[in-house]
Amino acid sequence: MDEPSAGSGPQEPGRSGAPGRRVEIEYCTQCRWLPRAAWLAQELLTTFEAELSELALRPGKGGVFVVRVDDEVVWDRREQGFPEPTAVKKLVRDRVAPGRSLGHSDR
């Protein structure tokens, strides 16, 4: 049988054998932001299921709500306010699947 090559399926790096990317959502436990973090995690996992190898929810304190892709901060509530899922999806997409359309979310 033929093995898929690393170049096949540009939108499916996780399935083609290439390593996926890691997303982390750090949220404030004191503020009870777990439901918000979990909802955003679900949105990202649904959208990028082939590109992500891991999505972690990291409990924090002091009003933190930060989204990271491979340790790079892409959204920080302290600087940008609470994110709309579409905004975070675009930022994550730009790092894990550049050029990929997000359909109606890109409009």
C-alpha positions in Angstrom: 0.0 0.0 0.0 1.1 3.5 -0.7 1.8 5.7 2.3 0.4 9.3 2.1 3.2 11.7 1.4 3.9 14.7 3.6 2.7 17.0 0.8 -0.7 15.4 0.3 -3.8 16.9 1.8 -2.6 20.4 2.8 -5.6 20.8 5.0 -5.0 17.5 6.8 -1.6 17.6 8.4 -2.7 15.6 11.4 -4.0 12.8 9.2 -1.1 12.8 6.8 1.4 12.1 9.5 2.7 15.6 10.0 2.6 16.8 13.6 -0.4 18.8 14.6 -0.4 22.0 16.6 -1.2 22.7 20.2 -3.7 25.3 21.4 -4.0 26.3 25.0 -6.7 28.4 26.6 -5.8 29.7 30.0 -8.9 30.9 32.0 -9.5 32.4 35.4 -11.0 30.0 37.9 -11.9 32.8 40.3 -14.0 34.4 37.6 -15.7 31.1 36.7 -14.7 31.4 33.1 -14.4 27.6 32.5 -17.7 27.4 30.6 -16.5 30.2 28.2 -13.1 28.5 27.8 -14.7 25.1 27.2 -17.1 26.5 24.6 -14.3 28.2 22.7 -12.3 24.9 22.9 -15.2 23.1 21.3 -15.4 25.6 18.5 -11.7 25.3 17.8 -11.6 21.5 18.0 -14.6 21.3 15.6 -13.1 23.7 13.1 -9.5 22.4 13.2 -9.9 18.7 14.1 -7.3 17.6 11.5 -4.8 20.4 12.3 -4.7 20.2 16.1 -3.0 17.5 18.0 -3.9 18.9 21.4 -6.1 21.5 23.0 -5.5 22.2 26.6 -7.6 24.1 29.2 -5.3 25.7 31.7 -6.7 27.0 35.0 -5.4 30.4 36.0 -6.2 33.3 38.3 -6.4 37.0 38.3 -8.8 37.5 35.4 -6.7 35.7 32.9 -8.2 34.6 29.6 -5.4 33.9 27.1 -5.4 31.8 23.9 -2.0 30.4 22.7 -1.0 28.4 19.6 2.3 26.5 20.2 3.1 28.9 23.2 2.5 32.1 21.1 -0.2 34.3 22.6 -2.8 35.0 19.9 -5.5 36.5 22.2 -5.2 38.2 25.6 -8.4 39.4 27.3 -6.5 42.1 29.2 -5.4 43.7 25.9 -8.2 42.8 23.5 -11.3 42.1 25.7 -13.2 38.8 25.4 -12.9 37.3 22.0 -15.6 36.4 19.6 -15.1 32.8 18.4 -14.8 34.0 14.8 -11.8 36.3 15.7 -10.0 33.5 17.5 -10.7 31.0 14.7 -9.1 33.4 12.2 -6.0 33.9 14.3 -5.6 30.1 14.9 -6.3 29.4 11.2 -3.5 31.9 10.2 -1.1 29.8 12.3 -2.3 26.2 11.7 -3.9 26.3 8.2 -2.9 29.5 6.4 -5.0 30.2 3.3 -7.8 27.9 4.4 -11.3 29.3 4.1 -13.5 29.5 7.2 -16.6 29.8 5.1 -19.1 32.4 6.4 -16.7 33.2 9.3 -14.3 34.9 6.8 -16.9 37.5 5.7 
